[in-house]
Amino acid sequence: MTQDFGRVGMSVALLTLASCISQLALAQQTGLEKTTVAYRKVDGHEILADVYRPKGSSVCPVIVYIHGGELIEGNREAVKYDARVLSLAEQKGYAVVSID
């Protein structure tokens, strides 16, 4: 029984890892242009946002991506690991602003 659970657990871990890797690869292949901007300064520390936008300079709707973690875990780069957000933005012609 323990051996079977070990195999199942390893299989689940490998599938999860493969899924994460494929989502990261998809997120990095978008046609969106990324720019990092400082949108606030607190006690000399810049608070940054990553802006992903379709190529060109036209006005477009914006998705604001706010990571979890209460400023302890995670950061604005978490959006790169969520291929659904960047893929949707690219398909619809939206911009994404991911904030710290």
Contacts in CASP RR format, 6 or more apart in sequence:
PFRMAT RR
TARGET T0000
AUTHOR 0000-0000-0000
METHOD contacts of the structure
MODEL  1
MTQDFGRVGMSVALLTLASCISQLALAQQTGLEKTTVAYRKVDGHEILAD
VYRPKGSSVCPVIVYIHGGELIEGNREAVKYDARVLSLAEQKGYAVVSID
20 81 0 8 1.000
22 83 0 8 1.000
23 81 0 8 1.000
23 82 0 8 1.000
23 83 0 8 1.000
24 80 0 8 1.000
24 81 0 8 1.000
24 83 0 8 1.000
26 83 0 8 1.000
26 86 0 8 1.000
26 87 0 8 1.000
27 79 0 8 1.000
27 80 0 8 1.000
27 81 0 8 1.000
27 82 0 8 1.000
27 83 0 8 1.000
27 86 0 8 1.000
27 87 0 8 1.000
28 80 0 8 1.000
30 52 0 8 1.000
30 86 0 8 1.000
30 87 0 8 1.000
30 89 0 8 1.000
30 90 0 8 1.000
31 54 0 8 1.000
31 55 0 8 1.000
31 90 0 8 1.000
32 52 0 8 1.000
32 53 0 8 1.000
32 54 0 8 1.000
32 55 0 8 1.000
32 86 0 8 1.000
32 89 0 8 1.000
32 90 0 8 1.000
32 95 0 8 1.000
32 96 0 8 1.000
33 52 0 8 1.000
33 53 0 8 1.000
33 54 0 8 1.000
33 55 0 8 1.000
34 50 0 8 1.000
34 51 0 8 1.000
34 52 0 8 1.000
35 50 0 8 1.000
35 51 0 8 1.000
35 53 0 8 1.000
36 48 0 8 1.000
36 49 0 8 1.000
36 50 0 8 1.000
36 51 0 8 1.000
37 48 0 8 1.000
37 49 0 8 1.000
37 51 0 8 1.000
38 46 0 8 1.000
38 47 0 8 1.000
38 48 0 8 1.000
38 49 0 8 1.000
39 47 0 8 1.000
39 48 0 8 1.000
39 49 0 8 1.000
39 99 0 8 1.000
40 46 0 8 1.000
40 47 0 8 1.000
41 47 0 8 1.000
47 99 0 8 1.000
47 100 0 8 1.000
48 76 0 8 1.000
48 99 0 8 1.000
48 100 0 8 1.000
49 76 0 8 1.000
49 97 0 8 1.000
49 98 0 8 1.000
49 99 0 8 1.000
49 100 0 8 1.000
50 76 0 8 1.000
50 77 0 8 1.000
50 79 0 8 1.000
50 97 0 8 1.000
50 98 0 8 1.000
51 95 0 8 1.000
51 96 0 8 1.000
51 97 0 8 1.000
51 98 0 8 1.000
52 79 0 8 1.000
52 86 0 8 1.000
52 89 0 8 1.000
52 95 0 8 1.000
52 96 0 8 1.000
52 97 0 8 1.000
52 98 0 8 1.000
53 60 0 8 1.000
53 95 0 8 1.000
53 96 0 8 1.000
54 60 0 8 1.000
54 89 0 8 1.000
54 90 0 8 1.000
54 93 0 8 1.000
54 94 0 8 1.000
54 95 0 8 1.000
60 93 0 8 1.000
60 94 0 8 1.000
60 95 0 8 1.000
61 92 0 8 1.000
61 93 0 8 1.000
61 94 0 8 1.000
61 95 0 8 1.000
62 94 0 8 1.000
62 95 0 8 1.000
62 96 0 8 1.000
62 97 0 8 1.000
63 85 0 8 1.000
63 88 0 8 1.000
63 89 0 8 1.000
63 94 0 8 1.000
63 95 0 8 1.000
63 96 0 8 1.000
63 97 0 8 1.000
64 96 0 8 1.000
64 97 0 8 1.000
64 99 0 8 1.000
65 76 0 8 1.000
65 78 0 8 1.000
65 79 0 8 1.000
65 82 0 8 1.000
65 85 0 8 1.000
65 96 0 8 1.000
65 97 0 8 1.000
65 98 0 8 1.000
65 99 0 8 1.000
66 98 0 8 1.000
66 99 0 8 1.000
67 74 0 8 1.000
67 75 0 8 1.000
67 76 0 8 1.000
67 78 0 8 1.000
67 79 0 8 1.000
67 98 0 8 1.000
68 74 0 8 1.000
68 78 0 8 1.000
71 100 0 8 1.000
75 100 0 8 1.000
76 98 0 8 1.000
76 99 0 8 1.000
76 100 0 8 1.000
77 98 0 8 1.000
78 98 0 8 1.000
79 85 0 8 1.000
79 86 0 8 1.000
79 96 0 8 1.000
79 98 0 8 1.000
80 86 0 8 1.000
85 96 0 8 1.000
86 96 0 8 1.000
88 94 0 8 1.000
89 95 0 8 1.000
89 96 0 8 1.000
END
